[in-house]
Every structure is written in C-alpha cells, then in structure tokens.
C-alpha cells in the first residue's frame, strides 16, 4: 500500500536511497522525540526501584548497570531527535548526537542482559558472557566511531547478533523462570526492526519503532523485577543464596542420601566452614534424625536466631561441597 497517495501522505516524506538518511516531517520529528522522551523519568524511577530492592552488592551493581543503560538509551535517543529537529543545520553536532544514539543501543543491550548473567547461575563456559557482552558493546561502539552510517546493513546485523547470542546463554541457565517474558520482549524488538527500516514507506515509522522498543523494554523490566528483585525471589537466585526450612523430621525412618545431582544440594556457611546439605529424598542407610542431630545439631543456636530457617550461601564450589560431604559421611 502506498501511504503517500492517501490522506496519511502529509505525515511522511518520500523514501530516500540507502546511502542517504531519511528526513522526517515536522509531525514525525515531534513523534520521534515524544515516544522516547516520555520514558526517561519512568526508566529512572524503575532503575531506582531495583536498586532499593537489592539485598547485596551484586544486585545493586546489576540494578545500576541496567538502570543506567535503560535511562541512557531514552536520553540519548531524545537528544538526538531533538537535535535533528531543531539544529539539523549544525551537521557536526547532529552527527555526534547520532553516533551517541547508536552507541547507546549497544550498551543498552549489554545492560539488559547483565542482571540475568550476573544474578543467575551459568555453566563453566557460558559464565564468560558476563564480560564478553560488554566487550561486544565496546566493539560495536568503536565500529560506530569509524564507520558511522557507511554500512547500515552491517550495523543492523551487529545489533541483532548482540541481542541473539546472549539469549542462547540465557537458555542454558538451570533456572528458567523469566525466559518466556524475555522471549516476548525479544519478539517486540524483532518486529519493531521492520518499522525501523520503513522510513518513507509507513507514516511515523521511526516513532512506531520507538514504541516497540519501549514495550519490549517494559516487558524485560517486568521480568527482571519479578524474577530477580521482587522480595522473596532474590533468595532463590541460584548463584548466590538459597533459603531452606530446616525442621526436625517427625519420623526417624525417613531416608537421607548424599546428593549426586548438584541441583539438589546447597552448602551451609557457618564460622567459615562449608557443609553440604543432605537431600531427604530417595533411598539410603542414614536416618533423618541422625543427620539432624549429628550434622545440623551443632548449629541449632543459629537456627533459633533466624526463626525456623537457615540462610544458606552458595559459593559456586559444588565439587568441593561434594567432596566435603563424602568425607564427612565416610568418616
């Protein structure tokens, strides 16, 4: 459909060749500024909420990175579109704002993944994505500095690749809660790219792209808040802390086995000593009463200090915990 021949034609200019940049109409300039400018304050508030919900240093660092990336994206986008609207005759200044806008996208992608990569447990190889994603953002920013607007397709593919590669790492996490919301947000970003490349074909195409970005970012923010920061869920984050209720078993015949699967094990840190918690499922020769009296009995005063639960801290040393458990039971 050719919108230029309809009543909506006044809201857009003609499409330009790929080597040139599209010049929006006055209506589109206003829409481009408003569709991201309106989200600056909510993004600042949202980042602050995550920061104040943090219970440890890693949650605070992740909240700061994510909030800065989210707010920075909306600020740089709004500044660039304002400059393109009001001071487009100052080509050098407008170009600098445009470069900052493009760089902010790379760092926004890295910041969006950081809470998941930092606060969820990853495998021995995939954990390197925690810093590799920031290297990718720096490389993308360097590309913008040296090849700004020269190879637009390569730049677009760079954004898509940076958004897709860490997603594969996220799928490898043991804890999968929140992956559905991440996928839905990714779909909004992907569909929005269609409008990102439709300037001159669809009225307000770039503003529509902005709305898809805002919706995708909102879904991802909800997932981060709900599954990583909401009170009661932070203690379930497998990389750092687990909370388990340690109540005295009622039946002495309940069997206890040494966990051979790492997912069934946590480690208790008391006075710098690491102990492996024993699973209460399966078959074995050791009774729950014996395990309670001999293993956790010495730490019962700590249990009383925190009501009915222990705070179990994970130090990512699963092989060490298995060895300690086996030595303890064998001795």
Secondary structure, 3 states (H helix, E strand, C coil): CCHHHCHHHHHCCCCCCCCCCCCCCHHHHHHHHHHHHCCHHHHHHHHHHHHHHCCCHHHHHHHHHHHHHHHHHHHHHHHHHHHHHHCCCCHHHHHHHHHHHHHHHHHHHHHHHHHHHHHCCCCCCHHHHHHHHHHHHHHHHHHHHHHCCCCHHHHHHHHHHHHHHHHHHHHCCCCCCCHHHHHHHHHHHHHHHHHHCCCCCCCCHHHHHHHHHHHHHHHHHHHHHHHHHCCCCHHHCCCCEEEEECCCCCCCCCEEECCCCHHHCCEEEECCEEEECCECCCCCCEEHHHHHHHHHHHHHHHHHHCCCEEEEECCCCHHHHHHHHHHHHHC
